[in-house]
Amino acid sequence: MKKVDVVLGLQWGDEGKGKVVDVLTPNYNVIARFQGGPNAGHSLHFNGEKFVLHTVPSGIFREGSMNIIGNGVVIDPAILAEEIAQIEATGVDVCARLQISKRAHLILPTHRVLDAASEAAKGKAKIGSTLKGIGPAYMDKTGRNGLRVGDILMPDFMERYNTLKAKHLEQLSHYDYVFDITTYEQEWFKGIESLRRFKFVESEQVVNNLLQEDATILAEGAQGSLLDIEFGTYPFVTSSNTLCAGVCTGLGVAPTRIGEVYGIFKAYCTRVGSGPFPTELFDATGETLRQVGNEFGATTGRPRRCGWLDLVALKYAVMMNGVTGLIMMKSDVLNDFETIKVATAYELNGEMLDYFPYEADENIKPVYREFKGWNCDICGVRNFEEFPQEFKDYVAFIEAETGVPVKIISVGPDREETIIR
């Protein structure tokens, strides 16, 4: 019996998961998203074009692939319908390649308003939400009030919708927040009708049956490990389990069914929104990383905060996920640096720490180790042996510190700019 391989982010999201899944998909029959929602922005570059996926798994462009939106995902029908229409415009038969879990929860128009009202009320303490209604949707899920994809097929669907909407409107009456959902609600119901074309499935049955039949399955994570609701930099986190454990709950597979775990990280660090970021740079170096790396959110367009690689946080994420292979992205962004720094420890209140602490706040001071930069263009490299020695030293240090091999290295956004070791 086959196992589910997993690919997920090891930092604060935006690590380049879309490209990696796209590169890996020829080896898999099935790609399944297991958590998150349209707050994800997975960018794929091929044939001179760029596609950004928010809810649809990143295997959708591969001929013969099956793509599953798992029960752990929250879905906005309006956003998903628009995304599907854009993919269909390229000639892809999405209906033939996509299945949706009946147990996946729906994001209502009022969830989006609740998200915005709550964030506005927080003022300076805001968490940096993407305002897609993700948090409120997960709150209704855990509060046992949510609407699910399977409810669309129920005769009393409108009654259930109106009951939850009324509950939200009552909650919104406590905020000083002006809104009008009329237009978006129309788009939402159009999205619901569009989704009726698709196969709604008991995805946990589908996935486990496929494993019995020796199908190869890749579980695709969204956001990043340091945004996990349990183990991330709370409260500046997302509302789902972004770790490997989320595959079990988000797809309905047993822990013993997890195979390879591929952890993706950038050769440096970025973060969108508020929250701790020990290695953040506020100088010209940080701005250079942002510009050269084009560090602006695929979903929001917001400029990302940038800094050096944080090995303390990376090792924490490797441990929590049981990572078996590392994938290093955006190595080419560091092409022109004379010196490259890596945080190998933290100083907190005069104490040296080699682990990721509960008090992950602005009082943490990173302790850096410096490396000589390769100071040349590595974008054209297609074989590991061709890399300059300084680059090989950087990779070897990361492998030694984490105890995990770097199996894939990306030197550019395109599918072809990928070295598989």
DAKA-V823916 format. One record per residue. RES is the residue in one letter. SS is DSSP state (helix for helix, strand for strand, loop for the rest). OMEGA is omega in whole degrees, 0 to 359 (999 if undefined). Layout:
{{RES;SS;OMEGA} {RES;SS;OMEGA}}
This chain:
{{M;loop;181} {K;loop;175} {K;loop;178} {V;strand;172} {D;strand;187} {V;strand;171} {V;strand;183} {L;strand;182} {G;strand;182} {L;loop;182} {Q;loop;182} {W;loop;183} {G;loop;177} {D;loop;183} {E;loop;182} {G;loop;184} {K;helix;182} {G;helix;180} {K;helix;183} {V;helix;179} {V;helix;179} {D;helix;179} {V;helix;184} {L;helix;189} {T;helix;178} {P;helix;181} {N;helix;186} {Y;loop;176} {N;loop;189} {V;strand;172} {I;strand;184} {A;strand;172} {R;strand;185} {F;loop;178} {Q;loop;179} {G;strand;181} {G;loop;182} {P;loop;170} {N;loop;176} {A;loop;174} {G;loop;184} {H;strand;185} {S;strand;177} {L;strand;178} {H;strand;172} {F;strand;182} {N;loop;178} {G;loop;180} {E;strand;178} {K;strand;176} {F;strand;176} {V;strand;180} {L;strand;182} {H;loop;182} {T;loop;181} {V;loop;177} {P;loop;189} {S;loop;176} {G;loop;190} {I;loop;182} {F;loop;182} {R;loop;179} {E;loop;174} {G;loop;181} {S;loop;170} {M;strand;180} {N;strand;183} {I;strand;170} {I;strand;189} {G;loop;183} {N;loop;181} {G;loop;181} {V;strand;170} {V;strand;191} {I;strand;169} {D;loop;185} {P;helix;181} {A;helix;180} {I;helix;181} {L;helix;181} {A;helix;179} {E;helix;179} {E;helix;180} {I;helix;180} {A;helix;179} {Q;helix;179} {I;helix;180} {E;helix;179} {A;loop;178} {T;loop;178} {G;loop;180} {V;loop;176} {D;loop;185} {V;helix;181} {C;helix;182} {A;helix;188} {R;helix;187} {L;strand;172} {Q;strand;185} {I;strand;180} {S;strand;176} {K;loop;184} {R;loop;177} {A;loop;182} {H;strand;181} {L;strand;172} {I;loop;180} {L;loop;175} {P;helix;180} {T;helix;173} {H;helix;180} {R;helix;180} {V;helix;177} {L;helix;179} {D;helix;182} {A;helix;181} {A;helix;180} {S;helix;181} {E;helix;180} {A;helix;182} {A;helix;182} {K;helix;179} {G;helix;183} {K;helix;181} {A;helix;184} {K;loop;187} {I;loop;180} {G;loop;179} {S;loop;175} {T;loop;177} {L;loop;179} {K;loop;180} {G;loop;184} {I;helix;183} {G;helix;179} {P;helix;179} {A;helix;178} {Y;helix;177} {M;helix;177} {D;helix;178} {K;helix;182} {T;helix;177} {G;loop;177} {R;loop;177} {N;loop;194} {G;loop;172} {L;loop;181} {R;strand;181} {V;helix;180} {G;helix;180} {D;helix;179} {I;helix;183} {L;helix;183} {M;loop;181} {P;loop;182} {D;loop;183} {F;helix;182} {M;helix;178} {E;helix;179} {R;helix;179} {Y;helix;184} {N;helix;178} {T;helix;180} {L;helix;178} {K;helix;180} {A;helix;178} {K;helix;180} {H;helix;181} {L;helix;177} {E;helix;178} {Q;helix;182} {L;helix;180} {S;loop;180} {H;loop;179} {Y;loop;172} {D;loop;188} {Y;loop;182} {V;loop;181} {F;loop;175} {D;loop;185} {I;loop;187} {T;helix;183} {T;helix;183} {Y;helix;179} {E;helix;177} {Q;helix;178} {E;helix;181} {W;helix;181} {F;helix;172} {K;helix;178} {G;helix;178} {I;helix;180} {E;helix;179} {S;helix;182} {L;helix;181} {R;loop;178} {R;loop;190} {F;loop;179} {K;strand;173} {F;strand;189} {V;strand;166} {E;loop;191} {S;helix;179} {E;helix;176} {Q;helix;181} {V;helix;183} {V;helix;182} {N;helix;175} {N;helix;178} {L;helix;177} {L;helix;177} {Q;helix;181} {E;loop;179} {D;loop;173} {A;loop;177} {T;loop;186} {I;strand;175} {L;strand;177} {A;strand;184} {E;strand;178} {G;loop;175} {A;loop;186} {Q;loop;183} {G;loop;185} {S;helix;183} {L;helix;174} {L;helix;180} {D;loop;183} {I;loop;181} {E;loop;193} {F;loop;178} {G;loop;183} {T;loop;183} {Y;loop;6} {P;loop;182} {F;loop;186} {V;loop;172} {T;loop;188} {S;loop;183} {S;loop;176} {N;loop;184} {T;loop;181} {L;loop;179} {C;loop;178} {A;helix;179} {G;helix;177} {V;helix;181} {C;helix;182} {T;helix;185} {G;helix;176} {L;helix;180} {G;loop;175} {V;loop;182} {A;loop;178} {P;helix;180} {T;helix;181} {R;helix;178} {I;strand;180} {G;strand;179} {E;strand;176} {V;strand;180} {Y;strand;180} {G;strand;183} {I;strand;175} {F;strand;173} {K;strand;178} {A;loop;174} {Y;loop;181} {C;strand;171} {T;strand;175} {R;strand;174} {V;loop;178} {G;loop;185} {S;loop;174} {G;loop;183} {P;loop;178} {F;loop;189} {P;loop;185} {T;loop;182} {E;strand;179} {L;loop;180} {F;loop;186} {D;loop;181} {A;helix;179} {T;helix;178} {G;helix;180} {E;helix;177} {T;helix;177} {L;helix;182} {R;helix;184} {Q;helix;182} {V;helix;180} {G;loop;183} {N;loop;187} {E;loop;176} {F;strand;189} {G;loop;179} {A;loop;180} {T;loop;188} {T;loop;185} {G;loop;182} {R;loop;175} {P;strand;179} {R;loop;173} {R;strand;186} {C;strand;178} {G;strand;181} {W;loop;178} {L;strand;180} {D;strand;183} {L;helix;177} {V;helix;180} {A;helix;181} {L;helix;180} {K;helix;176} {Y;helix;181} {A;helix;178} {V;helix;180} {M;helix;185} {M;helix;184} {N;helix;185} {G;loop;185} {V;loop;179} {T;loop;179} {G;strand;179} {L;strand;177} {I;strand;184} {M;strand;183} {M;strand;172} {K;loop;177} {S;helix;183} {D;helix;180} {V;helix;181} {L;helix;184} {N;loop;192} {D;loop;181} {F;loop;176} {E;loop;182} {T;strand;178} {I;strand;181} {K;strand;176} {V;strand;177} {A;strand;182} {T;strand;178} {A;strand;175} {Y;strand;168} {E;strand;181} {L;strand;181} {N;loop;177} {G;loop;181} {E;strand;178} {M;strand;181} {L;strand;175} {D;loop;179} {Y;loop;182} {F;loop;189} {P;loop;174} {Y;loop;183} {E;loop;180} {A;loop;182} {D;loop;185} {E;loop;179} {N;loop;179} {I;loop;175} {K;strand;180} {P;strand;174} {V;strand;189} {Y;strand;166} {R;strand;183} {E;strand;177} {F;strand;175} {K;strand;180} {G;loop;178} {W;loop;170} {N;loop;176} {C;loop;183} {D;loop;180} {I;loop;185} {C;loop;182} {G;loop;182} {V;loop;178} {R;loop;180} {N;loop;185} {F;helix;182} {E;helix;182} {E;helix;182} {F;loop;175} {P;loop;185} {Q;helix;181} {E;helix;179} {F;helix;179} {K;helix;179} {D;helix;180} {Y;helix;180} {V;helix;182} {A;helix;179} {F;helix;179} {I;helix;179} {E;helix;181} {A;helix;183} {E;helix;184} {T;helix;184} {G;loop;182} {V;loop;180} {P;loop;172} {V;strand;188} {K;strand;181} {I;strand;178} {I;strand;179} {S;strand;181} {V;loop;179} {G;loop;186} {P;loop;187} {D;loop;176} {R;loop;186} {E;loop;184} {E;loop;186} {T;strand;178} {I;strand;177} {I;strand;183} {R;loop;999}}
